[in-house]
Amino acid sequence: MTDDALLAEIRNLTQAIRDLQGEVRRSACMVASAQLIAVDASRSEVYATLMDDSLLETTERLTKHLAAQA
């Protein structure tokens, strides 16, 4: 191999490594985003469950209060 061929191969390998690094960064960002979305969804689900429980308790209290007034 000539020096020019070796330099061209090194440039190609260097570019391939840069491309791979970019792809790894993009993949890591997608994984992090997915994890944040999953955490947000689970928090929303917990909050919704707590709200449902709170609404049931409020409904029961209101029903008892209205029944006592009747």
Phi, psi and omega per residue, in radians:
M1 nan 2.493 3.115
T2 -1.494 2.935 3.115
D3 -1.085 -0.686 3.127
D4 -1.119 -0.687 3.115
A5 -1.163 -0.696 3.104
L6 -1.135 -0.752 3.121
L7 -1.107 -0.712 3.113
A8 -1.116 -0.714 3.112
E9 -1.139 -0.716 3.107
I10 -1.110 -0.735 3.105
R11 -1.081 -0.771 3.121
N12 -1.083 -0.755 3.126
L13 -1.153 -0.704 3.118
T14 -1.087 -0.760 3.111
Q15 -1.135 -0.697 3.102
A16 -1.094 -0.684 3.113
I17 -1.155 -0.751 3.106
R18 -1.077 -0.747 3.107
D19 -1.083 -0.736 3.124
L20 -1.122 -0.723 3.108
Q21 -1.076 -0.730 3.102
G22 -1.098 -0.723 3.127
E23 -1.139 -0.691 3.103
V24 -1.121 -0.723 3.112
R25 -1.102 -0.790 3.117
R26 -1.077 -0.736 3.125
S27 -1.117 -0.738 3.125
A28 -1.102 -0.688 3.099
C29 -1.138 -0.695 3.120
M30 -1.144 -0.702 3.114
V31 -1.130 -0.773 3.132
A32 -1.092 -0.725 3.113
S33 -1.102 -0.752 3.125
A34 -1.089 -0.684 3.118
Q35 -1.149 -0.724 3.114
L36 -1.114 -0.707 3.110
I37 -1.120 -0.719 3.132
A38 -1.121 -0.734 3.126
V39 -1.123 -0.767 3.135
D40 -1.084 -0.732 3.136
A41 -1.121 -0.722 -3.138
S42 -1.193 -0.639 3.079
R43 -1.123 -0.733 3.125
S44 -1.088 -0.692 3.132
E45 -1.143 -0.741 3.108
V46 -1.108 -0.773 3.133
Y47 -1.083 -0.759 3.136
A48 -1.084 -0.704 3.112
T49 -1.112 -0.755 3.105
L50 -1.118 -0.687 3.101
M51 -1.121 -0.728 3.105
D52 -1.040 -0.785 3.112
D53 -1.080 -0.757 -3.140
S54 -1.126 -0.710 3.117
L55 -1.136 -0.682 3.099
L56 -1.112 -0.756 3.126
E57 -1.107 -0.744 3.135
T58 -1.125 -0.706 3.112
T59 -1.102 -0.754 3.124
E60 -1.096 -0.770 3.130
R61 -1.119 -0.724 3.136
L62 -1.138 -0.719 3.116
T63 -1.083 -0.781 3.110
K64 -1.114 -0.706 -3.123
H65 -1.138 -0.769 3.125
L66 -1.189 -0.618 3.116
A67 -1.168 -0.608 3.138
A68 -1.228 -0.548 3.139
Q69 -1.364 -0.369 -3.072
A70 -1.366 nan nan
